[in-house]
Amino acid sequence: MYKIETFTKKDADMNKIKKAILDKTGMVPEVFDDGTHYVVNQKLTLETLREIVQCDHNILEVTGEYIGNVGLKESEHMYM
């Protein structure tokens, strides 16, 4: 899982950006900073990342970080 953050110009259409992110990722983004900062947590492929970056000319930057298997418990093996 990755946390993907998208930053846009101040005059960008917030509803258009939200819809584009929803269409590309299947996730509704959280919106911060007066509609210029969008965040989703999701599995990520290089193709999905490319689509997010190229979806609108109002996008200034896309950043992200690996957040692991949020909500998923990994199996643990103990040897005695």
A tleap script that builds the chain and sets N, CA, C and O, in Angstrom:
source leaprc.protein.ff14SB
mol = sequence {
  NMET TYR LYS ILE GLU THR PHE THR LYS LYS
  ASP ALA ASP MET ASN LYS ILE LYS LYS ALA
  ILE LEU ASP LYS THR GLY MET VAL PRO GLU
  VAL PHE ASP ASP GLY THR HIE TYR VAL VAL
  ASN GLN LYS LEU THR LEU GLU THR LEU ARG
  GLU ILE VAL GLN CYS ASP HIE ASN ILE LEU
  GLU VAL THR GLY GLU TYR ILE GLY ASN VAL
  GLY LEU LYS GLU SER GLU HIE MET TYR CMET
}
set mol.1.N position { 0.835 -1.183 0.000 }
set mol.1.CA position { 0.000 0.000 0.000 }
set mol.1.C position { 0.880 1.246 0.000 }
set mol.1.O position { 1.944 1.277 0.617 }
set mol.2.N position { 0.418 2.246 -0.692 }
set mol.2.CA position { 1.125 3.516 -0.781 }
set mol.2.C position { 0.179 4.667 -0.449 }
set mol.2.O position { -1.011 4.609 -0.757 }
set mol.3.N position { 0.712 5.702 0.176 }
set mol.3.CA position { -0.019 6.951 0.353 }
set mol.3.C position { 0.407 7.841 -0.802 }
set mol.3.O position { 1.581 8.194 -0.916 }
set mol.4.N position { -0.542 8.206 -1.660 }
set mol.4.CA position { -0.261 9.030 -2.833 }
set mol.4.C position { -0.836 10.421 -2.585 }
set mol.4.O position { -2.024 10.567 -2.297 }
set mol.5.N position { 0.006 11.433 -2.697 }
set mol.5.CA position { -0.410 12.813 -2.498 }
set mol.5.C position { -0.255 13.575 -3.812 }
set mol.5.O position { 0.799 13.537 -4.447 }
set mol.6.N position { -1.311 14.260 -4.203 }
set mol.6.CA position { -1.320 15.035 -5.432 }
set mol.6.C position { -1.542 16.502 -5.067 }
set mol.6.O position { -2.467 16.834 -4.327 }
set mol.7.N position { -0.689 17.366 -5.592 }
set mol.7.CA position { -0.780 18.801 -5.334 }
set mol.7.C position { -1.137 19.502 -6.640 }
set mol.7.O position { -0.567 19.204 -7.690 }
set mol.8.N position { -2.091 20.444 -6.566 }
set mol.8.CA position { -2.564 21.129 -7.768 }
set mol.8.C position { -2.446 22.644 -7.612 }
set mol.8.O position { -2.178 23.162 -6.528 }
set mol.9.N position { -2.653 23.330 -8.726 }
set mol.9.CA position { -2.713 24.791 -8.709 }
set mol.9.C position { -3.949 25.233 -7.934 }
set mol.9.O position { -4.921 24.486 -7.827 }
set mol.10.N position { -3.908 26.434 -7.402 }
set mol.10.CA position { -5.026 26.963 -6.604 }
set mol.10.C position { -6.313 27.103 -7.414 }
set mol.10.O position { -7.404 26.953 -6.865 }
set mol.11.N position { -6.202 27.383 -8.693 }
set mol.11.CA position { -7.402 27.604 -9.501 }
set mol.11.C position { -7.930 26.329 -10.172 }
set mol.11.O position { -8.812 26.401 -11.028 }
set mol.12.N position { -7.402 25.179 -9.793 }
set mol.12.CA position { -7.859 23.915 -10.380 }
set mol.12.C position { -9.283 23.602 -9.914 }
set mol.12.O position { -9.671 23.952 -8.800 }
set mol.13.N position { -10.044 22.947 -10.770 }
set mol.13.CA position { -11.416 22.547 -10.452 }
set mol.13.C position { -11.372 21.329 -9.522 }
set mol.13.O position { -11.043 20.224 -9.954 }
set mol.14.N position { -11.708 21.541 -8.235 }
set mol.14.CA position { -11.596 20.487 -7.237 }
set mol.14.C position { -12.441 19.267 -7.604 }
set mol.14.O position { -11.979 18.137 -7.447 }
set mol.15.N position { -13.656 19.466 -8.084 }
set mol.15.CA position { -14.513 18.335 -8.439 }
set mol.15.C position { -13.945 17.550 -9.614 }
set mol.15.O position { -14.053 16.325 -9.654 }
set mol.16.N position { -13.350 18.242 -10.559 }
set mol.16.CA position { -12.741 17.572 -11.714 }
set mol.16.C position { -11.532 16.732 -11.279 }
set mol.16.O position { -11.355 15.609 -11.751 }
set mol.17.N position { -10.702 17.275 -10.381 }
set mol.17.CA position { -9.538 16.544 -9.889 }
set mol.17.C position { -9.979 15.331 -9.080 }
set mol.17.O position { -9.452 14.234 -9.266 }
set mol.18.N position { -10.955 15.525 -8.172 }
set mol.18.CA position { -11.449 14.402 -7.368 }
set mol.18.C position { -11.995 13.289 -8.260 }
set mol.18.O position { -11.723 12.112 -8.025 }
set mol.19.N position { -12.768 13.662 -9.288 }
set mol.19.CA position { -13.341 12.668 -10.198 }
set mol.19.C position { -12.243 11.946 -10.976 }
set mol.19.O position { -12.314 10.733 -11.171 }
set mol.20.N position { -11.240 12.682 -11.415 }
set mol.20.CA position { -10.138 12.057 -12.155 }
set mol.20.C position { -9.397 11.060 -11.270 }
set mol.20.O position { -9.054 9.970 -11.729 }
set mol.21.N position { -9.143 11.413 -10.011 }
set mol.21.CA position { -8.461 10.492 -9.096 }
set mol.21.C position { -9.338 9.282 -8.826 }
set mol.21.O position { -8.845 8.154 -8.821 }
set mol.22.N position { -10.635 9.495 -8.602 }
set mol.22.CA position { -11.557 8.381 -8.394 }
set mol.22.C position { -11.588 7.457 -9.604 }
set mol.22.O position { -11.542 6.235 -9.458 }
set mol.23.N position { -11.665 8.040 -10.802 }
set mol.23.CA position { -11.701 7.232 -12.034 }
set mol.23.C position { -10.424 6.418 -12.218 }
set mol.23.O position { -10.483 5.273 -12.665 }
set mol.24.N position { -9.269 6.996 -11.878 }
set mol.24.CA position { -7.987 6.320 -12.099 }
set mol.24.C position { -7.644 5.314 -11.013 }
set mol.24.O position { -7.012 4.292 -11.284 }
set mol.25.N position { -8.064 5.603 -9.768 }
set mol.25.CA position { -7.634 4.759 -8.653 }
set mol.25.C position { -8.750 3.931 -8.029 }
set mol.25.O position { -8.485 2.932 -7.360 }
set mol.26.N position { -9.997 4.343 -8.243 }
set mol.26.CA position { -11.113 3.679 -7.588 }
set mol.26.C position { -11.285 4.127 -6.140 }
set mol.26.O position { -12.082 3.556 -5.396 }
set mol.27.N position { -10.531 5.153 -5.745 }
set mol.27.CA position { -10.571 5.646 -4.376 }
set mol.27.C position { -10.983 7.122 -4.381 }
set mol.27.O position { -10.552 7.893 -5.239 }
set mol.28.N position { -11.823 7.502 -3.415 }
set mol.28.CA position { -12.191 8.907 -3.249 }
set mol.28.C position { -11.099 9.570 -2.415 }
set mol.28.O position { -10.836 9.131 -1.295 }
set mol.29.N position { -10.459 10.614 -2.931 }
set mol.29.CA position { -9.354 11.232 -2.193 }
set mol.29.C position { -9.838 12.109 -1.041 }
set mol.29.O position { -10.923 12.688 -1.094 }
set mol.30.N position { -9.014 12.194 -0.005 }
set mol.30.CA position { -9.202 13.208 1.021 }
set mol.30.C position { -8.654 14.505 0.437 }
set mol.30.O position { -7.664 14.484 -0.293 }
set mol.31.N position { -9.285 15.630 0.749 }
set mol.31.CA position { -8.875 16.911 0.177 }
set mol.31.C position { -8.459 17.846 1.310 }
set mol.31.O position { -9.170 17.996 2.304 }
set mol.32.N position { -7.292 18.471 1.140 }
set mol.32.CA position { -6.747 19.382 2.140 }
set mol.32.C position { -6.315 20.688 1.473 }
set mol.32.O position { -6.319 20.808 0.248 }
set mol.33.N position { -5.944 21.657 2.300 }
set mol.33.CA position { -5.339 22.920 1.844 }
set mol.33.C position { -6.174 23.630 0.779 }
set mol.33.O position { -5.677 23.975 -0.294 }
set mol.34.N position { -7.440 23.839 1.096 }
set mol.34.CA position { -8.346 24.582 0.190 }
set mol.34.C position { -8.424 23.973 -1.207 }
set mol.34.O position { -8.499 24.696 -2.200 }
set mol.35.N position { -8.406 22.653 -1.279 }
set mol.35.CA position { -8.579 21.974 -2.562 }
set mol.35.C position { -7.345 21.887 -3.429 }
set mol.35.O position { -7.459 21.728 -4.644 }
set mol.36.N position { -6.158 21.988 -2.831 }
set mol.36.CA position { -4.927 21.873 -3.625 }
set mol.36.C position { -4.095 20.658 -3.256 }
set mol.36.O position { -3.020 20.456 -3.820 }
set mol.37.N position { -4.570 19.840 -2.315 }
set mol.37.CA position { -3.809 18.694 -1.809 }
set mol.37.C position { -4.778 17.522 -1.669 }
set mol.37.O position { -5.739 17.593 -0.904 }
set mol.38.N position { -4.519 16.437 -2.417 }
set mol.38.CA position { -5.396 15.272 -2.457 }
set mol.38.C position { -4.605 14.048 -2.018 }
set mol.38.O position { -3.455 13.875 -2.420 }
set mol.39.N position { -5.220 13.188 -1.185 }
set mol.39.CA position { -4.511 12.029 -0.640 }
set mol.39.C position { -5.377 10.780 -0.778 }
set mol.39.O position { -6.559 10.789 -0.433 }
set mol.40.N position { -4.773 9.703 -1.288 }
set mol.40.CA position { -5.412 8.384 -1.301 }
set mol.40.C position { -4.399 7.353 -0.822 }
set mol.40.O position { -3.195 7.515 -1.021 }
set mol.41.N position { -4.888 6.303 -0.197 }
set mol.41.CA position { -4.074 5.149 0.180 }
set mol.41.C position { -4.519 3.991 -0.692 }
set mol.41.O position { -5.702 3.651 -0.723 }
set mol.42.N position { -3.579 3.383 -1.400 }
set mol.42.CA position { -3.966 2.327 -2.336 }
set mol.42.C position { -2.777 1.489 -2.760 }
set mol.42.O position { -1.621 1.846 -2.533 }
set mol.43.N position { -3.092 0.367 -3.382 }
set mol.43.CA position { -2.058 -0.404 -4.065 }
set mol.43.C position { -1.692 0.406 -5.301 }
set mol.43.O position { -2.540 1.097 -5.866 }
set mol.44.N position { -0.446 0.325 -5.718 }
set mol.44.CA position { 0.009 1.196 -6.798 }
set mol.44.C position { 0.808 0.420 -7.831 }
set mol.44.O position { 1.640 -0.425 -7.502 }
set mol.45.N position { 0.529 0.735 -9.096 }
set mol.45.CA position { 1.345 0.227 -10.188 }
set mol.45.C position { 1.955 1.440 -10.894 }
set mol.45.O position { 1.481 2.565 -10.736 }
set mol.46.N position { 2.982 1.205 -11.652 }
set mol.46.CA position { 3.600 2.290 -12.406 }
set mol.46.C position { 2.614 2.893 -13.405 }
set mol.46.O position { 2.625 4.100 -13.645 }
set mol.47.N position { 1.770 2.055 -13.980 }
set mol.47.CA position { 0.764 2.538 -14.934 }
set mol.47.C position { -0.240 3.470 -14.246 }
set mol.47.O position { -0.590 4.515 -14.794 }
set mol.48.N position { -0.701 3.099 -13.059 }
set mol.48.CA position { -1.638 3.953 -12.322 }
set mol.48.C position { -0.988 5.280 -11.973 }
set mol.48.O position { -1.618 6.330 -12.102 }
set mol.49.N position { 0.263 5.249 -11.534 }
set mol.49.CA position { 0.976 6.476 -11.203 }
set mol.49.C position { 1.108 7.380 -12.427 }
set mol.49.O position { 0.914 8.592 -12.328 }
set mol.50.N position { 1.432 6.803 -13.564 }
set mol.50.CA position { 1.548 7.575 -14.806 }
set mol.50.C position { 0.211 8.224 -15.163 }
set mol.50.O position { 0.180 9.377 -15.591 }
set mol.51.N position { -0.885 7.497 -14.991 }
set mol.51.CA position { -2.209 8.042 -15.306 }
set mol.51.C position { -2.576 9.199 -14.381 }
set mol.51.O position { -3.179 10.176 -14.825 }
set mol.52.N position { -2.220 9.099 -13.103 }
set mol.52.CA position { -2.506 10.184 -12.162 }
set mol.52.C position { -1.751 11.441 -12.570 }
set mol.52.O position { -2.321 12.531 -12.603 }
set mol.53.N position { -0.483 11.289 -12.876 }
set mol.53.CA position { 0.359 12.436 -13.229 }
set mol.53.C position { -0.128 13.100 -14.513 }
set mol.53.O position { -0.082 14.325 -14.625 }
set mol.54.N position { -0.589 12.323 -15.473 }
set mol.54.CA position { -0.963 12.867 -16.779 }
set mol.54.C position { -2.440 13.238 -16.893 }
set mol.54.O position { -2.880 13.640 -17.970 }
set mol.55.N position { -3.216 13.117 -15.819 }
set mol.55.CA position { -4.662 13.305 -15.949 }
set mol.55.C position { -5.083 14.765 -16.095 }
set mol.55.O position { -6.173 15.029 -16.604 }
set mol.56.N position { -4.263 15.719 -15.671 }
set mol.56.CA position { -4.688 17.120 -15.731 }
set mol.56.C position { -3.472 18.030 -15.744 }
set mol.56.O position { -2.480 17.758 -15.068 }
set mol.57.N position { -3.544 19.094 -16.502 }
set mol.57.CA position { -2.424 20.042 -16.575 }
set mol.57.C position { -2.304 20.892 -15.310 }
set mol.57.O position { -1.308 21.595 -15.141 }
set mol.58.N position { -3.293 20.844 -14.424 }
set mol.58.CA position { -3.258 21.615 -13.182 }
set mol.58.C position { -2.465 20.921 -12.071 }
set mol.58.O position { -2.288 21.493 -10.995 }
set mol.59.N position { -1.996 19.720 -12.310 }
set mol.59.CA position { -1.232 18.996 -11.299 }
set mol.59.C position { 0.204 19.519 -11.280 }
set mol.59.O position { 0.886 19.549 -12.305 }
set mol.60.N position { 0.644 19.927 -10.094 }
set mol.60.CA position { 1.997 20.442 -9.919 }
set mol.60.C position { 2.971 19.358 -9.494 }
set mol.60.O position { 4.120 19.340 -9.936 }
set mol.61.N position { 2.511 18.446 -8.629 }
set mol.61.CA position { 3.422 17.446 -8.065 }
set mol.61.C position { 2.623 16.247 -7.564 }
set mol.61.O position { 1.506 16.392 -7.069 }
set mol.62.N position { 3.208 15.070 -7.701 }
set mol.62.CA position { 2.661 13.853 -7.122 }
set mol.62.C position { 3.769 13.218 -6.304 }
set mol.62.O position { 4.862 12.963 -6.809 }
set mol.63.N position { 3.477 12.964 -5.031 }
set mol.63.CA position { 4.448 12.317 -4.158 }
set mol.63.C position { 3.784 11.122 -3.503 }
set mol.63.O position { 2.569 10.946 -3.592 }
set mol.64.N position { 4.581 10.313 -2.852 }
set mol.64.CA position { 4.007 9.174 -2.156 }
set mol.64.C position { 5.027 8.478 -1.298 }
set mol.64.O position { 6.227 8.746 -1.358 }
set mol.65.N position { 4.507 7.571 -0.496 }
set mol.65.CA position { 5.389 6.778 0.337 }
set mol.65.C position { 4.754 5.424 0.592 }
set mol.65.O position { 3.531 5.284 0.624 }
set mol.66.N position { 5.600 4.445 0.769 }
set mol.66.CA position { 5.150 3.099 1.082 }
set mol.66.C position { 4.664 3.083 2.513 }
set mol.66.O position { 5.375 3.519 3.418 }
set mol.67.N position { 3.444 2.577 2.730 }
set mol.67.CA position { 2.909 2.533 4.082 }
set mol.67.C position { 2.670 1.107 4.554 }
set mol.67.O position { 2.110 0.894 5.629 }
set mol.68.N position { 3.089 0.133 3.760 }
set mol.68.CA position { 2.971 -1.267 4.174 }
set mol.68.C position { 1.591 -1.828 3.929 }
set mol.68.O position { 0.814 -1.292 3.138 }
set mol.69.N position { 1.303 -2.901 4.609 }
set mol.69.CA position { 0.016 -3.583 4.481 }
set mol.69.C position { -0.946 -3.048 5.529 }
set mol.69.O position { -1.223 -3.721 6.522 }
set mol.70.N position { -1.445 -1.869 5.319 }
set mol.70.CA position { -2.352 -1.232 6.266 }
set mol.70.C position { -3.611 -2.076 6.407 }
set mol.70.O position { -4.280 -2.382 5.420 }
set mol.71.N position { -3.923 -2.442 7.627 }
set mol.71.CA position { -5.138 -3.205 7.881 }
set mol.71.C position { -5.018 -4.692 7.603 }
set mol.71.O position { -5.961 -5.441 7.858 }
set mol.72.N position { -3.910 -5.124 7.100 }
set mol.72.CA position { -3.716 -6.542 6.824 }
set mol.72.C position { -2.691 -7.103 7.786 }
set mol.72.O position { -1.605 -6.546 7.943 }
set mol.73.N position { -3.030 -8.182 8.416 }
set mol.73.CA position { -2.100 -8.794 9.348 }
set mol.73.C position { -1.258 -9.810 8.599 }
set mol.73.O position { -1.777 -10.742 7.985 }
set mol.74.N position { 0.038 -9.613 8.660 }
set mol.74.CA position { 0.944 -10.546 8.021 }
set mol.74.C position { 1.084 -11.776 8.898 }
set mol.74.O position { 1.026 -11.681 10.124 }
set mol.75.N position { 1.264 -12.913 8.283 }
set mol.75.CA position { 1.427 -14.137 9.062 }
set mol.75.C position { 2.783 -14.130 9.750 }
set mol.75.O position { 3.776 -13.658 9.196 }
set mol.76.N position { 2.804 -14.643 10.923 }
set mol.76.CA position { 4.039 -14.739 11.700 }
set mol.76.C position { 4.366 -16.204 11.888 }
set mol.76.O position { 3.492 -17.013 12.199 }
set mol.77.N position { 5.616 -16.536 11.701 }
set mol.77.CA position { 6.069 -17.906 11.895 }
set mol.77.C position { 7.021 -17.934 13.070 }
set mol.77.O position { 8.022 -17.219 13.090 }
set mol.78.N position { 6.710 -18.750 14.033 }
set mol.78.CA position { 7.575 -18.883 15.196 }
set mol.78.C position { 8.118 -20.296 15.221 }
set mol.78.O position { 7.364 -21.258 15.078 }
set mol.79.N position { 9.409 -20.425 15.400 }
set mol.79.CA position { 10.061 -21.729 15.484 }
set mol.79.C position { 10.569 -21.907 16.896 }
set mol.79.O position { 11.211 -21.016 17.454 }
set mol.80.N position { 10.282 -23.057 17.469 }
set mol.80.CA position { 10.760 -23.341 18.827 }
set mol.80.C position { 11.702 -24.506 18.823 }
set mol.80.O position { 12.209 -24.894 19.876 }
savepdb mol mol.pdb
quit
